[in-house]
Amino acid sequence: MTRLKKLAEKVNGRLVGDGNTAITGIAGLKEAKSGEITFLSHIRFQKYLKDTNASAIIVGEDVDIQNFSDLNFIVVENPLLAYAVVADLFNDRMQRSTGECSKLAFVAKGAKISKSASVAAFAYIEEGVVIEKNVIISPFVYIGKNSRIGSGTQVFPNVTIYDGVKIGRNVIIHSGTVIGSDGFAYTWDGYQHVKIPQLGSVEVENDVEIGANVTIDRASLDKTIIKKGVKIDNLVQIAHNVTIGENSIIVAQVGIAGSAKIGKNVVLAGQAGVRDHVAVGDNVQAGGQTGITKDVPANSLIMGTPHLPFKEWAKLQGYFKMLPELFAKMKKLEKKIHVEAADD
């Protein structure tokens, strides 16, 4: 339980109402009960304020609250960001390191595990592994030889981390993810596909979150690099020697082919694909199912396959919708021409 005025201070918001109101939890606008705080993500949902049972609402500065004198508000510039901060205070799903290593876990003699790290039953940790302070290793996690897991990182069940992988601090890796598997590399000798050994590694920098069932391949010779603050959704494929720049967002089912370079603050929407050896500049935004086939300049908004500037793509979509009408007109013209030709 906390007081509303404390929450307002936490999010640097303007308090309107009773600051001593006790807040015991957080819930959606329609579901919230007395004692709970909720938030209004957009002004278009303002109509629901009259029916909420919440004890307090986080709103943006554009929301008109004058007609709701019976409600308590925290007014902020960015209500979604404020919600994220408050929700984290009530987040009881986050695990805390217990500093215990289960007797049912396998830890090789050469592994170094911080006394404050937690290793659950049935985890398997190879020789040369270093696990820093406050790390949480869940059941059925495999960590290969000479890998390093930075402090505060949480690895959920059934994650596989191959040998030689470096994971930074405060990283979250969700279930089913595989980091450091071989890149898909073969050459044809005239009779069969010959595997090209993948001798590099993977480096994941600090504050990265990797969703469930993601695959990140090791480099052929150097490193596959996921830079600081990158957020990767579920079911993403990242091939060998790829670099993803700081604070980029990679949405579900994206596929990035080998040696592609993704800049900083890039957004690749769902099912986008990036061709091998392509460079995507900083701040690029690619819409869903975009096929990126060549280098993209920084600050571009793109869409379509092969990708085009968004305005050009949107214009072409307008033309596409007009095709049935154009074909009908063409048939009429052809018919008219044939009739006139027959008369001559």
WOSUL-V244245 format. One record per pair of residues at least 4 apart in sequence whose C-alpha atoms are under 8 Angstrom apart, sorted by sequence separation. I is the first residue (numbers start at 1). J is the second residue. D is the distance in Angstrom with one decimal. If there is no record, write none. Layout:
i-><I	I>
j-><J	J>
d-><D	D>
This chain:
i-><2	3	4	5	6	7	8	9	15	27	28	32	41	42	45	48	59	65	75	78	79	80	81	82	83	84	85	86	87	101	107	113	119	125	131	137	143	149	155	161	167	173	188	189	204	210	219	226	232	238	244	250	256	262	268	274	280	286	292	296	303	304	308	309	310	311	312	313	314	315	316	317	318	319	322	323	324	325	326	327	328	329	330	331	332	333	334	335	336	337	338	339	340	2	8	27	32	40	188	189	218	219	302	303	308	8	26	27	32	40	76	187	188	218	302	303	8	186	187	217	302	303	186	187	216	301	302	27	29	186	187	300	301	304	5	25	26	27	28	29	185	186	303	24	25	26	27	28	29	185	302	23	24	25	26	185	284	290	291	5	6	22	23	185	284	290	291	292	293	4	5	21	23	57	59	61	105	111	117	123	129	135	141	147	159	165	202	230	236	242	254	260	272	278	281	284	285	287	289	290	291	292	293	4	5	56	57	58	59	60	61	99	100	105	111	117	123	129	135	141	147	153	159	165	183	202	224	230	236	242	248	254	260	266	272	278	279	280	281	282	283	284	285	286	287	288	289	290	291	292	3	4	5	38	55	56	57	58	59	60	61	99	100	101	104	105	106	110	111	112	113	117	118	123	124	129	130	132	135	136	141	142	147	148	153	154	156	159	160	162	164	182	202	224	225	227	230	231	233	236	237	242	243	245	248	249	251	254	255	257	260	261	263	266	267	269	272	273	275	278	279	280	281	282	283	284	285	286	287	289	290	291	3	4	37	40	43	46	55	56	57	58	59	60	99	100	101	102	104	105	106	107	108	110	111	112	113	114	116	117	118	119	120	121	122	123	124	125	126	127	128	129	130	131	132	133	134	135	136	137	138	139	140	141	142	143	144	145	146	147	148	149	150	151	152	153	154	155	156	157	158	159	160	161	162	163	201	202	223	224	225	226	227	228	229	230	231	232	233	234	235	236	237	238	239	240	241	242	243	244	245	246	247	248	249	250	251	252	253	254	255	256	257	258	259	260	261	262	263	264	265	266	267	268	269	270	271	272	273	274	275	278	279	280	281	282	283	284	285	286	287	290	3	4	30	36	37	38	39	40	41	42	50	56	58	60	98	99	100	101	102	103	104	105	106	107	108	109	110	111	112	113	114	115	116	117	118	119	120	121	122	123	124	125	126	127	128	129	130	131	132	133	134	135	136	137	138	139	140	141	142	143	144	145	146	147	148	149	150	151	152	153	154	155	156	157	158	159	160	161	162	200	201	208	223	224	225	226	227	228	229	230	231	232	233	234	235	236	237	238	239	240	241	242	243	244	245	246	247	248	249	250	251	252	253	254	255	256	257	258	259	260	261	262	263	264	265	266	267	268	269	270	271	272	273	274	275	280	281	284	3	4	29	33	34	35	36	37	38	39	40	41	43	60	97	98	99	100	101	102	104	105	106	107	108	110	111	112	113	114	116	117	118	119	120	121	122	123	124	125	126	127	128	129	130	131	132	133	134	135	136	137	138	139	140	141	142	143	144	145	146	147	148	149	150	151	152	153	154	155	156	157	158	159	160	161	162	199	200	201	208	214	222	223	224	225	226	227	228	229	230	231	232	233	234	235	236	237	238	239	240	241	242	243	244	245	246	247	248	249	250	251	252	253	254	255	256	257	258	259	260	261	262	263	264	265	266	267	268	269	270	271	272	273	274	275	281	2	3	29	32	33	34	35	36	37	38	39	40	43	59	97	98	99	100	101	107	113	114	117	119	125	126	131	132	137	138	141	142	143	144	147	149	150	155	198	199	200	201	203	205	208	209	214	215	220	226	227	230	232	238	239	242	244	245	250	251	256	257	260	262	263	268	269	272	1	2	30	31	32	33	34	37	58	97	144	150	180	198	199	200	201	202	203	204	205	206	207	208	209	210	211	212	213	214	215	216	217	218	219	220	245	263	269	1	2	30	31	32	33	180	198	199	200	201	202	203	204	205	206	207	208	209	210	211	212	213	214	215	216	217	218	219	1	29	30	179	197	198	199	200	201	202	203	204	205	206	207	208	209	210	211	212	213	214	215	216	217	218	219	1	58	200	204	205	208	210	211	216	217	29	58	23	177	21	171	177	181	183	99	168	171	172	177	178	181	182	183	165	166	167	168	169	170	171	172	173	174	175	176	177	178	179	180	181	182	183	97	164	165	166	167	168	169	170	171	172	173	174	175	176	177	178	179	180	181	182	183	245	41	96	97	164	165	166	167	168	169	170	171	172	173	174	175	176	177	178	179	180	40	41	97	167	168	171	173	174	179	39	96	39	95	39	38	4	17	17	18	17	184	16	17	183	184	15	16	183	15	16	182	15	16	14	15	13	14	26	13	14	13	12	13	26	11	25	8	11	11	10	11	183	10	7>
j-><6	7	8	9	10	11	12	13	19	31	32	36	45	46	49	52	63	69	79	82	83	84	85	86	87	88	89	90	91	105	111	117	123	129	135	141	147	153	159	165	171	177	192	193	208	214	223	230	236	242	248	254	260	266	272	278	284	290	296	300	307	308	312	313	314	315	316	317	318	319	320	321	322	323	326	327	328	329	330	331	332	333	334	335	336	337	338	339	340	341	342	343	344	7	13	32	37	45	193	194	223	224	307	308	313	14	32	33	38	46	82	193	194	224	308	309	15	193	194	224	309	310	194	195	224	309	310	36	38	195	196	309	310	313	15	35	36	37	38	39	195	196	313	35	36	37	38	39	40	196	313	35	36	37	38	197	296	302	303	18	19	35	36	198	297	303	304	305	306	18	19	35	37	71	73	75	119	125	131	137	143	149	155	161	173	179	216	244	250	256	268	274	286	292	295	298	299	301	303	304	305	306	307	19	20	71	72	73	74	75	76	114	115	120	126	132	138	144	150	156	162	168	174	180	198	217	239	245	251	257	263	269	275	281	287	293	294	295	296	297	298	299	300	301	302	303	304	305	306	307	19	20	21	54	71	72	73	74	75	76	77	115	116	117	120	121	122	126	127	128	129	133	134	139	140	145	146	148	151	152	157	158	163	164	169	170	172	175	176	178	180	198	218	240	241	243	246	247	249	252	253	258	259	261	264	265	267	270	271	273	276	277	279	282	283	285	288	289	291	294	295	296	297	298	299	300	301	302	303	305	306	307	20	21	54	57	60	63	72	73	74	75	76	77	116	117	118	119	121	122	123	124	125	127	128	129	130	131	133	134	135	136	137	138	139	140	141	142	143	144	145	146	147	148	149	150	151	152	153	154	155	156	157	158	159	160	161	162	163	164	165	166	167	168	169	170	171	172	173	174	175	176	177	178	179	180	218	219	240	241	242	243	244	245	246	247	248	249	250	251	252	253	254	255	256	257	258	259	260	261	262	263	264	265	266	267	268	269	270	271	272	273	274	275	276	277	278	279	280	281	282	283	284	285	286	287	288	289	290	291	292	295	296	297	298	299	300	301	302	303	304	307	21	22	48	54	55	56	57	58	59	60	68	74	76	78	116	117	118	119	120	121	122	123	124	125	126	127	128	129	130	131	132	133	134	135	136	137	138	139	140	141	142	143	144	145	146	147	148	149	150	151	152	153	154	155	156	157	158	159	160	161	162	163	164	165	166	167	168	169	170	171	172	173	174	175	176	177	178	179	180	218	219	226	241	242	243	244	245	246	247	248	249	250	251	252	253	254	255	256	257	258	259	260	261	262	263	264	265	266	267	268	269	270	271	272	273	274	275	276	277	278	279	280	281	282	283	284	285	286	287	288	289	290	291	292	293	298	299	302	22	23	48	52	53	54	55	56	57	58	59	60	62	79	116	117	118	119	120	121	123	124	125	126	127	129	130	131	132	133	135	136	137	138	139	140	141	142	143	144	145	146	147	148	149	150	151	152	153	154	155	156	157	158	159	160	161	162	163	164	165	166	167	168	169	170	171	172	173	174	175	176	177	178	179	180	181	218	219	220	227	233	241	242	243	244	245	246	247	248	249	250	251	252	253	254	255	256	257	258	259	260	261	262	263	264	265	266	267	268	269	270	271	272	273	274	275	276	277	278	279	280	281	282	283	284	285	286	287	288	289	290	291	292	293	294	300	22	23	49	52	53	54	55	56	57	58	59	60	63	79	117	118	119	120	121	127	133	134	137	139	145	146	151	152	157	158	161	162	163	164	167	169	170	175	218	219	220	221	223	225	228	229	234	235	240	246	247	250	252	258	259	262	264	265	270	271	276	277	280	282	283	288	289	292	22	23	51	52	53	54	55	58	79	118	165	171	201	219	220	221	222	223	224	225	226	227	228	229	230	231	232	233	234	235	236	237	238	239	240	241	266	284	290	23	24	52	53	54	55	202	220	221	222	223	224	225	226	227	228	229	230	231	232	233	234	235	236	237	238	239	240	241	24	52	53	202	220	221	222	223	224	225	226	227	228	229	230	231	232	233	234	235	236	237	238	239	240	241	242	25	82	224	228	229	232	234	235	240	241	54	83	55	210	55	205	211	215	217	134	203	206	207	212	213	216	217	218	201	202	203	204	205	206	207	208	209	210	211	212	213	214	215	216	217	218	219	134	201	202	203	204	205	206	207	208	209	210	211	212	213	214	215	216	217	218	219	220	282	79	134	135	202	203	204	205	206	207	208	209	210	211	212	213	214	215	216	217	218	79	80	136	206	207	210	212	213	218	79	136	80	136	83	83	56	69	71	72	72	239	72	73	239	240	72	73	240	73	74	240	74	75	74	75	74	75	87	75	76	76	76	77	90	76	90	74	82	85	85	86	258	86	86>
d-><7.0	6.8	6.3	6.3	6.2	6.5	5.9	6.3	7.0	6.1	5.5	5.9	7.5	7.5	7.7	6.7	6.5	7.5	7.8	6.4	6.0	6.3	6.5	6.3	5.8	6.2	6.8	6.9	6.1	7.2	6.6	6.8	6.8	6.9	6.8	6.8	6.9	6.9	6.9	6.9	7.3	7.1	5.7	6.7	7.2	7.1	4.9	6.8	7.3	6.9	7.0	6.8	6.9	7.1	6.2	7.1	7.0	6.2	7.9	7.1	5.3	6.1	6.4	6.2	6.0	6.2	6.3	6.3	6.5	6.5	6.1	6.4	6.6	6.6	6.2	6.0	6.2	6.3	6.1	6.2	6.4	6.3	6.1	6.1	6.1	6.1	6.2	6.2	6.2	6.0	6.1	6.3	6.4	7.6	4.9	4.8	7.0	6.6	4.7	6.8	6.7	5.2	6.1	5.6	5.7	6.6	7.1	7.9	6.6	7.2	7.3	5.5	6.1	5.8	5.4	6.5	6.1	5.7	5.2	7.1	4.5	5.4	5.2	6.6	7.9	6.0	4.6	6.5	5.5	4.5	7.0	7.1	5.6	6.6	6.9	6.8	5.0	6.4	5.6	6.4	6.2	5.3	6.4	5.5	4.7	4.8	5.4	7.2	7.1	5.5	8.0	4.9	5.7	6.4	5.8	7.8	7.7	7.5	7.8	8.0	7.9	6.2	5.4	8.0	7.6	5.2	6.3	7.1	6.1	7.6	4.3	7.9	6.5	7.8	6.9	5.9	7.0	7.2	7.3	7.2	7.4	7.5	7.5	7.9	7.5	7.5	7.7	7.6	7.7	7.6	7.2	7.2	7.3	7.9	7.8	5.8	7.6	7.9	7.8	4.7	4.5	6.2	6.9	4.9	6.5	6.5	6.4	5.8	6.3	5.6	5.9	8.0	7.5	6.4	6.6	6.8	6.8	7.2	7.3	7.4	7.6	7.5	7.2	6.4	6.4	7.3	7.9	7.3	7.4	7.4	7.5	7.4	7.0	7.7	7.2	7.1	7.4	5.7	5.8	7.8	5.9	4.8	6.4	6.1	6.4	7.5	7.0	5.5	5.2	5.4	6.6	6.0	7.9	6.5	6.9	4.6	4.9	4.8	5.1	5.1	5.8	5.6	7.4	7.7	7.7	4.7	6.8	7.8	5.0	7.2	8.0	5.2	7.0	5.1	7.0	5.8	7.2	7.9	5.6	7.5	5.7	7.5	5.6	7.6	5.7	7.2	7.9	5.5	7.4	7.8	8.0	5.8	5.2	5.9	7.4	7.6	5.7	7.0	8.0	5.7	7.3	5.8	7.4	7.9	5.7	7.1	7.8	5.8	7.1	7.9	5.2	7.1	7.7	6.0	7.4	7.8	5.6	6.9	7.8	5.6	4.8	4.8	5.1	4.7	4.8	4.8	4.9	5.0	5.2	7.7	7.3	5.5	5.4	5.5	5.7	7.0	7.7	7.1	6.5	5.4	6.3	6.0	6.3	5.5	4.0	6.7	5.6	6.0	4.7	4.5	6.2	6.2	6.2	4.7	4.8	6.2	6.0	6.1	5.2	4.4	6.2	6.3	6.0	7.6	5.3	4.6	6.2	6.1	6.2	7.6	5.5	4.6	6.5	6.0	6.2	7.6	5.7	4.8	6.4	6.4	6.0	7.6	5.6	4.9	6.5	6.3	5.9	7.4	5.9	4.5	6.5	6.4	5.8	7.4	5.8	4.3	6.3	6.2	6.1	7.4	5.5	5.0	6.4	6.0	6.2	7.2	4.7	6.8	7.9	4.3	6.4	6.0	6.0	7.5	5.6	4.4	6.4	6.1	6.1	7.4	5.5	4.8	6.4	6.2	6.0	7.5	5.8	4.6	6.7	6.3	5.7	7.3	6.1	4.3	6.2	6.1	6.1	7.5	5.8	4.5	6.6	5.9	5.9	7.7	5.7	4.4	6.3	6.1	5.8	7.4	6.0	4.7	6.4	6.2	6.0	7.5	5.9	4.2	6.3	6.3	6.1	5.2	6.4	6.6	3.9	6.2	7.2	6.0	6.4	5.8	7.7	6.0	5.6	6.4	7.5	5.4	5.8	6.4	5.0	6.1	7.2	7.6	7.6	7.4	7.3	6.1	6.8	4.6	4.9	4.5	5.4	7.0	5.6	4.9	4.8	4.8	5.2	6.6	5.3	4.7	4.8	4.7	5.2	7.0	5.1	4.7	4.8	4.8	5.1	5.3	5.1	4.8	4.9	5.0	5.3	5.1	4.2	4.9	4.7	4.9	5.3	4.8	4.9	4.9	4.7	5.1	5.2	5.1	4.9	5.0	4.9	4.8	4.5	4.5	5.0	4.7	4.9	4.8	4.5	4.9	4.6	4.6	5.0	4.9	5.0	5.1	5.2	5.0	4.8	4.9	5.0	5.8	5.4	7.8	5.7	5.1	4.7	5.1	5.3	4.9	4.4	4.9	5.1	4.8	4.9	5.1	5.0	5.1	4.8	5.0	5.1	4.9	4.6	5.0	5.0	4.6	4.5	4.7	5.0	4.6	4.8	5.1	5.1	5.0	4.6	4.9	4.9	4.8	5.3	4.8	4.8	4.8	4.7	4.8	4.9	4.6	4.8	4.9	4.7	5.0	5.2	4.8	4.6	4.6	4.9	4.8	5.3	7.1	7.0	7.8	4.8	6.3	7.5	7.9	5.8	6.7	5.6	4.7	4.9	4.3	5.2	7.8	6.9	5.3	6.8	6.9	4.8	6.4	6.3	5.2	7.9	6.1	6.0	6.4	5.1	7.4	6.0	6.2	6.4	5.1	7.5	6.0	6.0	6.4	5.1	7.4	7.5	6.0	6.4	6.5	4.9	6.5	7.0	5.7	6.3	6.5	4.7	6.5	7.3	5.8	6.1	6.7	4.9	6.9	7.3	5.9	6.0	6.1	3.9	6.2	7.4	5.6	6.0	6.3	4.3	6.3	7.2	5.9	6.4	6.5	5.1	7.2	7.5	6.0	6.3	6.2	6.4	7.7	4.4	7.9	7.6	7.9	7.0	7.9	5.9	6.4	6.8	4.9	6.4	7.3	6.1	6.3	6.2	4.9	7.1	7.5	6.1	6.2	6.7	4.8	6.3	7.3	5.8	5.9	6.2	4.2	6.3	7.5	5.9	6.3	6.6	4.9	6.5	7.4	5.8	6.4	6.7	4.5	6.5	7.4	5.8	6.1	6.6	4.3	6.1	7.3	5.9	6.2	6.7	4.6	6.2	7.3	5.9	6.0	6.5	7.3	8.0	5.8	5.8	7.7	6.9	5.0	5.2	5.3	6.9	5.7	6.2	6.0	7.4	5.8	5.5	5.9	5.6	8.0	7.9	7.9	7.8	7.9	7.6	8.0	7.8	7.7	7.6	7.5	7.7	7.8	7.9	7.9	7.7	7.0	7.0	7.9	7.4	7.1	7.7	6.8	6.8	5.0	7.6	6.6	7.8	6.1	7.6	5.9	7.6	6.4	7.8	7.6	7.9	7.7	7.7	7.5	7.8	7.4	7.0	7.8	7.6	7.3	7.6	7.9	7.5	7.1	7.5	7.2	7.6	6.5	5.3	7.5	7.7	5.9	5.0	5.2	7.6	6.1	5.4	7.9	7.8	6.4	6.2	5.3	4.1	6.5	5.3	6.2	6.0	6.1	7.4	5.9	4.8	6.7	6.3	5.7	7.4	5.9	4.9	6.4	6.3	6.3	7.6	4.4	6.7	7.7	7.9	7.9	5.6	6.6	5.7	7.9	4.9	7.2	5.8	4.2	5.1	4.7	4.9	4.7	4.9	4.8	5.0	5.0	4.9	5.0	4.9	4.8	4.7	4.7	5.1	4.9	5.1	4.8	5.0	5.3	4.5	4.5	6.1	7.7	7.3	6.9	6.6	7.7	5.6	6.4	6.0	6.3	6.2	4.9	6.6	7.4	5.8	6.1	6.4	4.4	6.5	7.4	6.1	6.1	6.2	4.9	7.0	7.8	7.5	7.5	7.9	7.6	7.7	8.0	7.5	7.3	7.5	7.9	7.3	7.1	7.4	7.8	7.5	7.9	7.3	7.7	5.0	7.2	7.8	6.1	7.7	5.6	7.2	6.9	5.5	5.9	5.8	6.4	6.1	5.8	7.2	6.0	5.0	6.5	6.1	6.2	7.6	5.6	4.3	6.3	5.9	6.0	4.9	5.6	6.6	5.4	6.0	5.1	4.8	4.8	4.6	4.6	5.0	4.9	4.7	4.9	5.1	5.0	4.5	4.6	4.9	4.8	4.9	5.8	7.8	6.9	8.0	6.1	7.8	6.5	7.5	6.1	6.2	6.3	4.5	6.3	7.3	5.7	6.1	6.4	4.7	6.5	7.2	5.9	6.4	6.3	4.4	6.9	5.9	5.8	7.6	7.4	7.9	7.5	7.6	7.4	6.9	7.6	7.7	7.9	6.5	7.9	7.7	7.9	6.9	6.4	4.5	7.5	5.8	6.3	6.0	7.6	7.8	5.0	4.9	6.0	6.2	7.7	4.8	7.5	5.5	6.5	5.6	5.0	6.7	5.4	6.6	4.8	7.3	8.0	7.1	7.7	6.3	6.0	5.6	7.0	7.9	7.7	7.9	7.9	7.0>
